[in-house]
Amino acid sequence: MKSSLRKMEWAYHVTLREFLPSIAKKGLQPDSHESANGEEVIFVERSQEEAEVYAAPDTVTLRFLVDGFGCTEDGEDVLYDVTIPAVEIEVYDKKARSWRPLKERR
């Protein structure tokens, strides 16, 4: 019997720290982007190292499991038309060098 489950992979996303309260309430939501032909996407990277290229002092790196990636015409990895629930998101703690849940599961 074949399994219909797809392999889950980590996706990484860098965002401004000030957006964390909103993400904790509503999840990580897609935005319309010109480089994705106006489609609603979340830009992601496939590794923490690739994501941290976009890091700055006022940003945080998030990670969450996905069952696949989309791709823009420019070759950028994206997630199309999906909201990532806050309980599925982890935040990288630079001081502790470890991941912690953005929001605890209830």
LUMLUM-716151 format. One line per 10 residues: number of its first residue (from 1); for each residue x, y, z of N, C-alpha, C. Coordinates in Angstrom, 2 decimals, always signed. Example, Ala and Ser with C-alpha at 12.3 -4.5 7.8 and 13.67 -1.06 7.14 Angstrom:
residues 2
1 = +13.19:-5.69:+7.80:+12.30:-4.50:+7.80:+13.20:-3.30:+7.80; +12.85:-2.25:+7.08:+13.67:-1.06:+7.14:+12.90:+0.03:+7.87 .
END
This chain:
residues 106
1 = +0.84:-1.18:+0.00:+0.00:+0.00:+0.00:+0.88:+1.25:+0.00; +0.67:+2.11:-0.96:+1.45:+3.34:-1.06:+0.90:+4.38:-0.09; +1.81:+5.12:+0.51:+1.41:+6.21:+1.38:+1.10:+7.45:+0.54; +0.01:+8.10:+0.86:-0.33:+9.33:+0.14:+0.21:+10.57:+0.85; +0.93:+10.35:+1.93:+1.49:+11.48:+2.67:+2.72:+12.02:+1.95; +2.78:+13.32:+1.82:+3.95:+13.95:+1.22:+4.96:+14.22:+2.31; +6.22:+14.23:+1.91:+7.29:+14.52:+2.85:+7.19:+15.98:+3.29; +7.21:+16.20:+4.58:+7.17:+17.55:+5.12:+8.60:+18.09:+5.19; +8.75:+19.35:+4.83:+10.05:+20.02:+4.86:+9.93:+21.33:+5.61; +11.04:+21.77:+6.20:+11.04:+23.07:+6.86:+11.10:+24.17:+5.81 .
11 = +10.32:+25.20:+6.03:+10.40:+26.44:+5.25:+10.79:+27.53:+6.23; +11.62:+28.47:+5.79:+12.13:+29.55:+6.63:+11.71:+30.89:+6.04; +11.34:+31.80:+6.93:+10.86:+33.12:+6.50:+11.38:+34.16:+7.48; +11.93:+35.25:+6.97:+12.42:+36.34:+7.81:+11.40:+37.47:+7.76; +11.06:+38.01:+8.94:+10.10:+39.10:+9.01:+10.53:+40.09:+10.08; +9.92:+41.25:+10.08:+10.22:+42.24:+11.11:+9.67:+41.78:+12.47; +10.44:+42.01:+13.50:+10.04:+41.63:+14.86:+8.70:+42.27:+15.24; +8.45:+43.48:+14.77:+7.21:+44.18:+15.12:+5.95:+43.47:+14.59; +6.12:+42.57:+13.62:+4.98:+41.84:+13.06:+4.60:+40.61:+13.88; +5.43:+40.20:+14.85:+5.16:+38.98:+15.60:+3.81:+38.97:+16.32 .
21 = +3.38:+40.06:+16.98:+2.07:+40.02:+17.63:+0.93:+39.73:+16.65; +0.98:+40.32:+15.47:-0.05:+40.08:+14.46:+0.01:+38.64:+13.95; +1.22:+38.14:+13.71:+1.38:+36.76:+13.24:+0.89:+35.78:+14.31; +1.16:+36.10:+15.59:+0.69:+35.24:+16.68:-0.83:+35.18:+16.74; -1.49:+36.26:+16.33:-2.97:+36.30:+16.34:-3.57:+35.67:+15.09; -3.04:+36.03:+13.93:-3.67:+35.67:+12.65:-2.93:+34.63:+11.83; -1.72:+34.25:+12.28:-0.89:+33.36:+11.47:-0.10:+34.17:+10.46; +0.80:+33.50:+9.76:+1.60:+34.14:+8.72:+0.79:+34.12:+7.44; +0.40:+35.30:+6.98:-0.52:+35.41:+5.85:+0.22:+35.82:+4.58; -0.27:+35.36:+3.44:+0.36:+35.74:+2.17:+0.02:+37.18:+1.80 .
31 = +0.88:+37.76:+0.98:+0.67:+39.10:+0.44:+0.77:+39.03:-1.08; +0.11:+39.95:-1.74:+0.20:+40.06:-3.19:+1.57:+40.67:-3.53; +2.29:+40.02:-4.43:+3.62:+40.50:-4.81:+3.75:+40.60:-6.31; +4.34:+41.69:-6.76:+4.55:+41.92:-8.18:+5.43:+40.83:-8.80; +6.47:+40.41:-8.05:+7.38:+39.40:-8.60:+6.74:+38.02:-8.69; +5.53:+37.88:-8.13:+4.77:+36.62:-8.25:+3.51:+36.88:-9.09; +3.63:+37.82:-10.04:+2.51:+38.18:-10.93:+1.27:+38.60:-10.16; +1.47:+39.27:-9.03:+0.35:+39.76:-8.24:-0.35:+38.72:-7.40; +0.13:+37.47:-7.43:-0.51:+36.42:-6.65:-0.16:+36.55:-5.17; -1.02:+35.98:-4.33:-0.81:+35.99:-2.88:+0.20:+34.89:-2.53 .
41 = +1.34:+35.29:-1.99:+2.40:+34.33:-1.67:+3.09:+34.70:-0.36; +3.80:+33.72:+0.17:+4.74:+33.93:+1.26:+6.10:+33.52:+0.70; +7.06:+34.43:+0.70:+8.40:+34.09:+0.24:+9.11:+33.30:+1.32; +9.74:+32.21:+0.94:+10.42:+31.33:+1.90:+11.77:+30.90:+1.34; +12.55:+30.37:+2.22:+13.82:+29.75:+1.86:+13.80:+28.31:+2.37; +14.65:+27.47:+1.79:+14.67:+26.05:+2.16:+15.66:+25.74:+3.27; +16.43:+26.73:+3.71:+17.36:+26.51:+4.82:+17.46:+27.77:+5.66; +17.85:+27.57:+6.90:+18.03:+28.71:+7.80:+19.14:+29.62:+7.28; +20.18:+29.03:+6.75:+21.31:+29.83:+6.25:+20.87:+30.74:+5.09; +20.04:+30.20:+4.19:+19.55:+31.01:+3.07:+18.64:+32.14:+3.56 .
51 = +17.83:+31.85:+4.55:+16.91:+32.86:+5.08:+17.67:+33.98:+5.78; +18.72:+33.63:+6.49:+19.43:+34.63:+7.29:+20.18:+35.65:+6.45; +20.25:+35.45:+5.14:+20.79:+36.47:+4.25:+19.95:+37.75:+4.36; +18.67:+37.58:+4.66:+17.73:+38.70:+4.76:+17.61:+39.24:+6.19; +18.31:+38.64:+7.14:+18.20:+39.05:+8.53:+18.84:+40.42:+8.76; +18.26:+41.15:+9.71:+18.77:+42.45:+10.14:+18.49:+42.54:+11.64; +19.03:+43.56:+12.32:+18.82:+43.64:+13.77:+17.35:+43.65:+14.20; +16.45:+44.16:+13.36:+15.05:+44.26:+13.76:+14.18:+43.14:+13.15; +14.82:+42.05:+12.74:+14.07:+40.93:+12.14:+14.20:+39.67:+12.98; +13.33:+38.71:+12.68:+13.38:+37.38:+13.29:+13.22:+36.35:+12.18 .
61 = +13.76:+35.18:+12.41:+13.61:+34.08:+11.47:+12.56:+33.13:+11.99; +11.60:+32.79:+11.13:+10.53:+31.85:+11.46:+10.75:+30.57:+10.68; +10.24:+29.46:+11.22:+10.24:+28.23:+10.44:+8.93:+27.48:+10.70; +8.55:+26.68:+9.73:+7.32:+25.90:+9.81:+7.41:+24.79:+8.76; +6.68:+23.72:+8.99:+6.70:+22.60:+8.07:+5.71:+22.81:+6.93; +6.13:+22.46:+5.73:+5.27:+22.54:+4.55:+5.39:+21.22:+3.77; +4.41:+20.96:+2.93:+4.46:+19.73:+2.14:+4.89:+19.98:+0.69; +5.50:+21.12:+0.46:+6.01:+21.44:-0.87:+6.16:+22.93:-1.06; +6.91:+23.29:-2.09:+7.19:+24.68:-2.39:+6.71:+25.03:-3.79; +6.30:+26.27:-3.97:+6.05:+26.79:-5.30:+7.26:+27.58:-5.73 .
71 = +7.21:+28.11:-6.93:+8.35:+28.84:-7.45:+7.85:+29.96:-8.36; +8.43:+31.15:-8.20:+8.09:+32.26:-9.09:+8.83:+32.08:-10.41; +8.50:+32.91:-11.39:+9.21:+32.87:-12.67:+10.68:+33.19:-12.50; +11.01:+33.95:-11.44:+12.41:+34.31:-11.16:+13.16:+33.22:-10.39; +12.45:+32.14:-10.05:+13.09:+31.03:-9.33:+13.07:+31.16:-7.82; +12.30:+32.10:-7.30:+12.23:+32.26:-5.85:+11.22:+31.27:-5.26; +11.56:+30.66:-4.13:+10.66:+29.73:-3.46:+9.55:+30.49:-2.77; +8.31:+30.04:-2.96:+7.14:+30.68:-2.37:+6.13:+29.62:-1.95; +5.20:+30.05:-1.12:+4.02:+29.27:-0.79:+2.85:+30.06:-1.34; +2.05:+29.43:-2.17:+0.93:+30.11:-2.81:-0.34:+30.01:-1.98 .
81 = -0.98:+31.16:-1.78:-2.35:+31.22:-1.26:-2.58:+30.34:-0.04; -1.72:+30.48:+0.95:-1.85:+29.69:+2.18:-1.52:+30.58:+3.38; -2.22:+30.37:+4.48:-1.89:+31.02:+5.75:-1.30:+29.97:+6.67; -0.18:+30.27:+7.30:+0.46:+29.33:+8.23:-0.07:+29.65:+9.63; -0.79:+28.71:+10.27:-1.31:+28.96:+11.62:-0.18:+29.24:+12.62; -0.43:+30.16:+13.53:+0.59:+30.56:+14.51:+1.12:+29.38:+15.32; +0.28:+28.41:+15.63:+0.73:+27.26:+16.44:+1.70:+26.36:+15.68; +1.83:+26.56:+14.38:+2.76:+25.75:+13.58:+4.09:+26.46:+13.32; +4.21:+27.67:+13.84:+5.40:+28.49:+13.58:+6.35:+28.47:+14.77; +7.63:+28.34:+14.47:+8.68:+28.45:+15.48:+9.53:+29.68:+15.16 .
91 = +10.06:+30.30:+16.22:+10.90:+31.50:+16.10:+12.30:+31.15:+16.57; +13.31:+31.60:+15.84:+14.67:+31.33:+16.24:+15.12:+32.32:+17.30; +15.60:+31.79:+18.43:+16.13:+32.60:+19.52:+17.64:+32.66:+19.34; +18.13:+33.82:+18.90:+19.56:+33.96:+18.59:+20.45:+33.75:+19.80; +20.02:+34.25:+20.97:+20.84:+34.11:+22.18:+20.95:+32.66:+22.60; +19.85:+31.94:+22.61:+19.85:+30.53:+23.03:+20.26:+29.60:+21.89; +20.32:+30.14:+20.68:+20.63:+29.34:+19.49:+19.72:+28.12:+19.39; +18.43:+28.38:+19.57:+17.45:+27.30:+19.48:+16.10:+27.86:+19.01; +15.21:+26.96:+18.63:+13.88:+27.33:+18.17:+12.89:+27.23:+19.30; +11.91:+28.13:+19.31:+10.84:+28.08:+20.32:+9.52:+28.32:+19.61 .
101 = +8.43:+27.78:+20.15:+7.13:+28.01:+19.53:+6.74:+29.49:+19.57; +6.17:+29.98:+18.48:+5.64:+31.35:+18.48:+4.45:+31.43:+19.43; +3.61:+30.40:+19.39:+2.41:+30.36:+20.20:+2.22:+28.92:+20.67; +1.97:+28.76:+21.94:+1.78:+27.41:+22.47:+0.47:+26.82:+21.97; +0.50:+25.53:+21.69:-0.74:+24.83:+21.32:-1.62:+24.71:+22.54; -2.93:+24.80:+22.33:-3.86:+24.69:+23.47:-4.53:+23.34:+23.47 .
END
